[in-house]
Amino acid sequence: MMRNPGGCALWEGGGAPIERDTFTCSHCNSIVIVTPKQSPAEAGGFCRMCMKPICGPCADEGCCVPFEKRLEEDERRYRLRQAVGV
């Protein structure tokens, strides 16, 4: 179990329900499922720039580009295209 999970996933089916802790990657906004006794490196990583948990692929990139910043850049590009008429 994580010390401070961001969420919880619950599967119910042909047996006992399965419950796992989850967190949301701060760089790509994907949900990461954490299995019991999983090391932090296996679950993804922790960005020391934004001080938030991140998924494995974002940890492999090695740069800090939070999801909010990406959204702001997309909105800026959209507004520029609207102003130019494209």
C-alpha positions as CSV (number, residue, x, y, z in Angstrom):
1,M,0.0,0.0,0.0
2,M,1.2,3.5,-0.8
3,R,1.7,6.0,2.0
4,N,-0.5,8.7,0.3
5,P,-2.4,7.1,-2.6
6,G,-4.1,9.5,-5.0
7,G,-7.0,7.1,-5.6
8,C,-8.2,3.5,-5.4
9,A,-9.1,1.0,-8.2
10,L,-11.6,-1.7,-7.4
11,W,-12.3,-4.8,-9.6
12,E,-15.2,-7.0,-8.8
13,G,-15.8,-10.2,-10.7
14,G,-15.8,-13.9,-10.4
15,G,-14.3,-14.0,-6.9
16,A,-13.1,-11.7,-4.2
17,P,-12.9,-8.0,-5.1
18,I,-9.4,-6.7,-5.9
19,E,-8.4,-3.3,-4.6
20,R,-5.2,-1.4,-5.6
21,D,-3.9,2.1,-4.8
22,T,-3.4,4.5,-7.8
23,F,-1.9,7.8,-8.5
24,T,-2.2,10.2,-11.4
25,C,1.0,11.1,-13.3
26,S,1.5,14.8,-13.1
27,H,3.2,15.0,-16.5
28,C,0.8,13.0,-18.8
29,N,-2.3,12.7,-16.5
30,S,-2.4,8.9,-16.9
31,I,-3.6,6.7,-14.0
32,V,-0.9,4.4,-12.6
33,I,-1.9,1.3,-10.6
34,V,0.4,0.4,-7.7
35,T,0.7,-3.2,-6.7
36,P,1.4,-4.2,-3.1
37,K,5.0,-4.0,-2.0
38,Q,6.0,-2.5,-5.4
39,S,9.1,-0.3,-5.3
40,P,8.6,3.4,-6.3
41,A,11.0,2.9,-9.2
42,E,8.8,0.1,-10.6
43,A,5.6,2.3,-10.2
44,G,7.2,5.2,-12.1
45,G,9.1,7.8,-10.3
46,F,9.0,11.1,-8.5
47,C,9.8,14.4,-10.3
48,R,12.0,16.5,-8.1
49,M,11.2,19.6,-10.2
50,C,7.4,19.6,-9.6
51,M,7.6,17.4,-6.5
52,K,4.9,15.0,-7.7
53,P,4.7,11.3,-8.7
54,I,5.1,10.4,-12.4
55,C,4.6,7.3,-14.5
56,G,7.5,5.2,-15.9
57,P,7.5,6.6,-19.5
58,C,7.5,10.2,-18.2
59,A,10.3,9.3,-15.8
60,D,12.3,7.9,-18.7
61,E,12.0,11.2,-20.6
62,G,14.0,12.9,-17.8
63,C,12.4,16.4,-18.2
64,C,9.7,18.1,-16.2
65,V,6.7,19.3,-18.3
66,P,3.6,19.1,-16.1
67,F,0.2,18.4,-17.7
68,E,-1.1,21.8,-16.9
69,K,1.8,23.5,-18.7
70,R,1.1,21.3,-21.8
71,L,-2.5,22.4,-21.8
72,E,-1.6,26.0,-21.5
73,E,0.8,25.7,-24.5
74,D,-2.0,24.0,-26.6
75,E,-4.4,26.7,-25.7
76,R,-1.9,29.4,-26.7
77,R,-1.3,27.7,-30.1
78,Y,-5.1,27.4,-30.6
79,R,-5.6,31.1,-29.9
80,L,-2.7,32.0,-32.3
81,R,-4.2,29.9,-35.1
82,Q,-7.6,31.6,-34.5
83,A,-6.1,35.0,-34.7
84,V,-4.2,34.2,-37.9
85,G,-7.3,32.5,-39.4
86,V,-5.9,29.0,-39.9
